[in-house]
Amino acid sequence: MAFTAFRGMGSVSQFFMALFVVLVSVIVTMIVATLAAIPLFGLDLMLNTLTQADLDNPQHIEVLKYLQVVQSIGMFVLPPFIIGALYCGDFAEYLSMRRPMNWPLLMIAILALLVVTPFISVVGYLNQQMSLPDWLSGVEEWMRSMEDQAEVAIQKFIEVKTTGGLLFNLFMIAVIPALGEEFLFRGVIQQIFTKMTRNYHWGIWISAFLFSALHMQFFGFVPRMLLGAMFGYFLVYSGSIWIPVAAHFVNNAVGVLTLYSATSGESELEKVMDPDFSAGISYYWPIALVSMAATLWLVYRMKKMRVDVVPAGLAEESDFYYPVSDIDETKK
């Protein structure tokens, strides 16, 4: 079914309509899920968790995990399908889901994700050292408090000792975010801002900025934005949403496995993913720079191998998404 009225909307109107769809989806999903949770967990446990969550209480953790999954589905997974149906009439076409997986491009994307790790680690460390002026000290304290609370919550979520618990964490932290966040930010938001700015680079970086900002973890803002931008280029140069989805899944899954392995003592995986900078980072800079250069080269290789597939939402304005000069360059 085609919604021609929504198709004719300008990019600014499409953006605010997308926000409205996300808001309604979250509200409706959370209401339904909360009502459904009462017979599952009991009214008293639900009320206690919602009003005074105790992260040391396993029952509260179960409720919080349930709510986290539901919120992620309502905020990220469902809205892109609704938006795609409204704007295009075919959500799969709008979200670039139809193109089959290009395995060589996928391998390059995963390799780039692994190669960029040292550079992202250094950027993350520098981001954490950020200090605001004295007159904004209250804001900085609030930001660090939120960061600490988020870290504690993640640690409690990850603390599982069974295979079933690990698989659920992978589903909650890797599968759902990989699908939902890529569909929403790369499939929808990036497409809207590409159309709005008439430049796919702007579309990529604006959506990456919003992607990082939504996480509300300020001292990890820059590395998350860089990863978001890399996922955006994966979509542009592959023409398939499944490439950034797969890369996002691998990134989050490695994080889950790293934290899981750390519960039994520091592992080699943790040393690689979270290096110790207590002695300074000067010795690490050469590795980080090589990491950055190698990543840029791999992304450039993806560009040379690119498949010129234009998302449905930009079908009438393909020059905005794939500038003619770029396409000609790949054919030389």
FENHUNOR-V423745 format. One line per field, one symbol per residue. psi: psi as a letter, one per 20 degrees, with the letter a starting at -180 (. if undefined). Layout:
# FENHUNOR-V423745
psi->???
This chain:
# FENHUNOR-V423745
psi->ppnhghhiqrhghhghhgggggggggggghgghghhhghgiqggggggghhmpoiiohhhggghgghgggggghhgggghggghhghhinhhghjlihpqpogghgggggghhghiggghggggghhhipprqhikhhggggghghggggggggghhhnqjqhghghghhghhggghggghggggghfghgghghgikphgggghghhghgghhiknhjjgghhgggggghghgggihjpihghggggggghghgghghghiikrprhghhghmqojhjrjgiiggggggggghghgghhhgghjqomppqhijhilhihgnqhhgghhii.
